Amino acid sequence: MLVGLLLCVGCGPADQSFQRSTVRPVIGISVLTLTNPFFKELADSLAAEAATRGYDAVVVSGDVDPAKQQNQIKDFIVRRVAAIVLNPCGSTAVGPAIREANEAGIPVFTADIGCLDPEAKVVAHIATDNERGGHEAAEAMIEALGNRGKVAILDFPEVESVILRTKGFRAELAARTSPIEVVACLPGGAEREKSMKVMQDILQAQPDLAGVFAINDPSALGAVAALEKAGRLEDVVVIGFDGQPDGKRAIRDGIIYADPIQFPDRIGRQAAVAVCDYLEGLEVEPVQLIPTALYRQADAEADTTLDEPIKSPEAS
């Protein structure tokens, strides 16, 4: 794998001799997690595009742990990388480490998830237009429910991208003067197992729930597992977000209604271009947003990239 190969590039002494010992300058990349295919694809495409411009990359996973990611950033600073690219594990918590990089003169970029610390300097933020994607999720919910019913949100409020998604979702419902009512908004950790447990609690508290907006595909699949276990899969609409392969298959099979899909490969490539342009003295736009696209069952049925149908996730 490309990332695995690139990881080896970073195996050098943690001092200024690090960069001098490599033939090419190095970009340090810390992503939210490498267990989620979205961030893996983003990191792979970023590293691959940077390689075409003459830069190597060290890719590490923050494992959804702000403290671990802060230490990774400190390590990048000690190693004197040419630039740092982050998917923050905590949009506010990442601020002090970014400020340390600022003081060390190392440019910092964010991809997909932004930094909410106003004192931390980020050269450019490259991301999905998450707020617009939230609007699209609400459009799909209204379409599926006929503009009525109670819905829940499986949230992940620690990161800026999700804050924008839920903001857009609520704003679209308000703009439509929709009688759809958000009756619960609980953190699912952006993970399948935790979201399944949270969804089970929501179903107990809201027996007449009509829909759920899950802020990513693992959350949506966790919701599906809870609904299947409760025998409610037929009468609760699930809207996801991302467009990961498992999510798209679930949409094709009628398990998830729709996703505003993201393009992690494009985010990664565009982030690499921004980093390389900046390092080469070119002007870089500070905010670069990539639109989502609403992906329904008809889109999935026509999607030749999907493999054999899968069964709905088991509630184990």
N, C-alpha and C positions, 0 to 999 in steps of 0.2 A: 504494500500500500504506500501511496505517496507520503502520507503523513508520517508513517513509520520510518520511512527513509529520511525524511527531513528532521525527525527528532534526533537522529544521530548527529546532525550538523551541530546541534547545541551542546555536544559533549566536550566542552573545553574548560579551561581554568576560569574561575569567576573573578577575572580582573581585566584590565584594559588590554592585555595580550590576547583576549578572546577574539576580538575583531581582527587584529593583526594576523592571527594564526589561520584565519579563513581566507580563501581566495575571493569570496564575494561577501558583500554586506548582508547582515542577518536581520530579519524582521521577527520579533517575538509576538506570538499569537496565543492568547488565553481565551478559550471559549467556555460558555456556561457549562456544557457537558459534551462528551463525545459518545455517550450512550444513546442520545437522541439523533436520528439520522439527519435531521435538519442542520444541526450544528456541525456534524461530521462533513456533510456535503459543502457547507459554507467554508469550513477550514480547508478542505481539499482543493476547492476551486480557487481560494485566495492564494494558497501556497503555489499552485500550478501556474496561475497567472503571474505571480511575482517572479517565478523561475524564468519565465520568458523574457523578463526585463532585467535579468541578471542578479536577482536577489534570492538568497536562501531563507528558509523559515524554520523556526522552532515552534512547534504546536503542542500546547498542554491543555489539559482539562481542569477547569475550576471545580468540577463536581458539585455545582450548585452551592458552593461553600465560599462566602465572601472572604473569610479569613485565609483560606487556602489560596484564593486568587490574589489577595494582597501580597502574600509571600512570593507568589510566582512573579508578580510585577517587580518586587524588590530584587529578585534574582535576575530579571531582565536588565534592571538598572545596573547591578553589579557587573553583569556581562557586557555592558555598553553596547546593546543592540542598536541598530540604526533607527528603528521605530518600533512602536508597540501597537498592536491591534487587539481590542477587547470586545467580548460579549460580557458585560458586567454581570456578576452573580447577584449583585445588589446595586441598584442604580444610584443610591446615596452612599452606601457603604464603600463603594470603590473610590470615592472622591479623594481621601487622603493619599492613597497609593498613586493616583494619577498626579496629584500635586507634587509628590516626590519625584516622579519622572519629569515633570515640568522643571523643577529645580535643577535636575541633572541635565537638562537640555535635550531630552529625548522626546521627539514628537509622539503624541498619542492619538489614535483614531478609535472610533467605536463602530461596530457593525451589528446591525439588527437591534441591539439593546443600547439605549443611550445612558449617559451619566446625568444625574440630577443635582450634582454639587456645583453651585454657581461659581465657586472659586477654583474649580479644576478646569484646566485648559485642554480642550480637545480640538485638534486641527479640523477634523471633518467627521461627520456622522453619516453612515451609509446604511439605509434600512428600508424595510417595507413601509409603505404608507399605512401604518397600523390603525390610525384613527379612521381612515377611509374604509379599511377592511372591517372595522367594527360596524360601520354603517351598513356595509354589504351583508354582514351576518344578521343584522336586524331586518334588512329587506327580505332575506331568506326566511326568517322566522315568521314575519308577517305573511309572506306568501304561503307558508306551510300551514299556519294556524287559522288563516282567514281573518287575521287582525283581531283575535280575541284569545283570552286565556291567561293563565299564570305561568311564569317562566322563572328559572333559576340561572345563575351564572356560576360556573366553576372557575374561580379567579386565581391569579398569581400576582398579587399586588406589589411584590418586592421589585419588579422590574418595569422600566419605563414603557417598553413595547406593549405590555399587557394593560397597563394603566390607560394607554391610548386606545386599545381595542375596546375595553369596557366603556370608556368615555364615548366612543363613536357609536357603540351599540345603544347605550341609553339615550344619546342625543337623537338618533334616528327614530326611536320609539316616541320621543317627546315631540319631534318635528311633525310626525304623522298624527299627532294627538291620538295615538293608538291606545285602545283599551287593554292592550297586553300589559300585564302588571309584573314587574320584577319582585318576587316575593322572598328571594333568598340570593345572597351573593357571598359565597364561602370559598376560602382558599383550598384548592386541590393540589397545590404543590407542582402543578404542570406535569404530574406523573400519573401513570395509569392506576397503580394500586391505591395510592392515597385518594385519588379522585373517585374511585369506586366506593371507598368507605364513606367519603363525604356525601356522595350521591345517595347512598343508602340512608343516611341520616336525613337528607332533604326529603326523600320520598316518605319517610315516616312522619315528618312534620307537615308535609304538603301533599296529602293523598290525592288532591285533584290537580296536581301539576300537569301542565300541558306541553312544556318544552324546556330545554336546557341549552344554554350557550356555553360551550366549553372552549377555553381560550387557546387550546392547541389540540392536536390529534391524540396524543396520549391521554389527555384529560377526557376527550370525547369517547375514546374507547373504554376508559374506566367507567364513564357514565353508562355506556351500552352494557357493560358487564353487570352493573348494578340493576339496570332495568330488566335485563334478561333474567336475572336471579329472582326479581320480584314479580315476573310475569307481566311487566308493563311496557315491553319493547314496542308493542303495536300501537300504544296510545300516547307516548311521549316523544315529541320531535327532538332530535339531537342535531344541533348545528356545531360544527367544529371550526378549526382554523389551522391552516398550514398547507395541506395537500401532500402529506407524506404518503408513501405507497399503501400502507395499511389503512390509512384514512380514505384514500381514493377507492380502494377495494370495498370498504364498508359502504361508501356512497353508491358504488355500482350495485351492491347487493341490497340496497334499500335500508341499511341499518343506520347510517347517518344520512340526513337529508341533503346537506350541502356544506361546503367549506369555502371561505375566501382563501384562495391558495397563494402561497408565497413562492419566491424563486430564489432559494438559497445560493444556487450556483451563480446567479447574476449578482447577488449581494456580495459574494466573495470576490468575484472578478472585479467588480466596480470598486470595492474597497482596496484591492491590490493596485489598481490603476491610480487611485487617489494617493496612496502611500508613495508609490514610485514617482509619480509626477511631482509630489511635494519634495521628495528627497533630491530630485533632479532640478529643483528651482522653479517649477511651474506653478501657476496659480491653481488653487483647488477650491471648489465650491464647499462651503462649510456644512451644508445639509443637502443630502442627495436621497430622495425618496423614490422607491420603486412601487408602482401600483400593484394591488392584488387583482385577482380575477375570480369571480364567483363560479364555483365548480359544482354542478348538479349531477344527477344520475345520468342524464342524457350525455353529458360530457364524458363521464366515466365509461359508459357503454361504447363510446367511440374512441376511447383512449387505448391505442395499440401498445402502449408501454406497460400495461398491467398484465400480470401473469394469471394463472388459474384462479378462479374464485376461491375465497376463503370462507370458512364458517365464522359465524359471529363469535366474538371472544367469549370464552368460558368464564364464569364467575367463580374462580377457584380461590 
